[in-house]
Amino acid sequence: MKKEIFFAGLVLILGFTGCKKDDSVNNSGEATINSELIFEGDTYTFNGFSFKLGKVISYNPQTSKTAPDIIVRKDDSGPEIIAYLEIWNNSSQKQLFGFLGGFNDISSAEDSFNNYKQVSDSLSFRVWAKPILENQVWIIKTLDNHYAKILILNVKTPVDSFAETTFKWIYQPDGSNEFDN
């Protein structure tokens, strides 16, 4: 009888521990990416952000298995140097960035970011998030049809260097258009 109770308890414990949710991937946080290119082998390595992995990743087209969702670029072709975001490998030029707004202060931007709970059908999307500026809120549709929202916290575009941006982000991993935050 004691053996049967012991084994029943063991089965229950193993059953519950096998059903745990995978909390190793974050669905929100803060990240910094830059446009620096590092020559390796026959091509360049750069970093970007993967929402699915919940982190900044380095990517080399020849050796990497996982590509980032978004990368930052610097455009110095006009009168001002600007930074912008693009979806990596968006060769068909899909419109995947929705601009929610630019705000005068971080408090207003955070209110918009935190209170935006569902992607609206009326939100207009574009190919790039261009330009990106502090206190902007963007909605991103990834190439695998998931949504993320970002709040631009900081942008650097020095003349003699690469662009860099820091952003707060929330990702919707189930593919719905609703955010859980």
URGI-V76411 format. One record per residue. N is the residue number from 0. RES is the residue in one letter. PHI is phi in whole degrees, 0 to 359 (999 if undefined). Layout:
n=<N,N>
res=<RES,RES>
phi=<PHI,PHI>
//
This chain:
n=<0,1,2,3,4,5,6,7,8,9,10,11,12,13,14,15,16,17,18,19,20,21,22,23,24,25,26,27,28,29,30,31,32,33,34,35,36,37,38,39,40,41,42,43,44,45,46,47,48,49,50,51,52,53,54,55,56,57,58,59,60,61,62,63,64,65,66,67,68,69,70,71,72,73,74,75,76,77,78,79,80,81,82,83,84,85,86,87,88,89,90,91,92,93,94,95,96,97,98,99,100,101,102,103,104,105,106,107,108,109,110,111,112,113,114,115,116,117,118,119,120,121,122,123,124,125,126,127,128,129,130,131,132,133,134,135,136,137,138,139,140,141,142,143,144,145,146,147,148,149,150,151,152,153,154,155,156,157,158,159,160,161,162,163,164,165,166,167,168,169,170,171,172,173,174,175,176,177,178,179,180>
res=<M,K,K,E,I,F,F,A,G,L,V,L,I,L,G,F,T,G,C,K,K,D,D,S,V,N,N,S,G,E,A,T,I,N,S,E,L,I,F,E,G,D,T,Y,T,F,N,G,F,S,F,K,L,G,K,V,I,S,Y,N,P,Q,T,S,K,T,A,P,D,I,I,V,R,K,D,D,S,G,P,E,I,I,A,Y,L,E,I,W,N,N,S,S,Q,K,Q,L,F,G,F,L,G,G,F,N,D,I,S,S,A,E,D,S,F,N,N,Y,K,Q,V,S,D,S,L,S,F,R,V,W,A,K,P,I,L,E,N,Q,V,W,I,I,K,T,L,D,N,H,Y,A,K,I,L,I,L,N,V,K,T,P,V,D,S,F,A,E,T,T,F,K,W,I,Y,Q,P,D,G,S,N,E,F,D,N>
phi=<999,295,295,294,294,299,294,297,296,297,298,298,297,295,297,289,288,282,256,287,289,280,264,285,256,279,251,200,161,226,215,232,233,222,261,296,254,243,288,220,67,260,212,253,253,217,249,202,240,254,291,299,274,71,196,286,231,272,226,235,304,273,239,274,268,246,262,288,282,233,225,255,232,243,240,245,277,257,291,238,275,234,248,212,251,221,276,293,67,266,295,272,58,294,273,236,248,251,269,275,156,247,235,288,214,295,297,294,296,295,300,297,301,289,268,276,254,216,289,279,296,273,293,273,249,222,291,236,267,219,278,259,224,304,70,263,238,234,254,237,255,284,296,261,63,243,251,220,232,228,241,285,264,204,223,235,223,296,302,260,214,271,281,213,220,245,215,264,217,222,243,254,288,272,86,282,261,248,261,273,297>
//
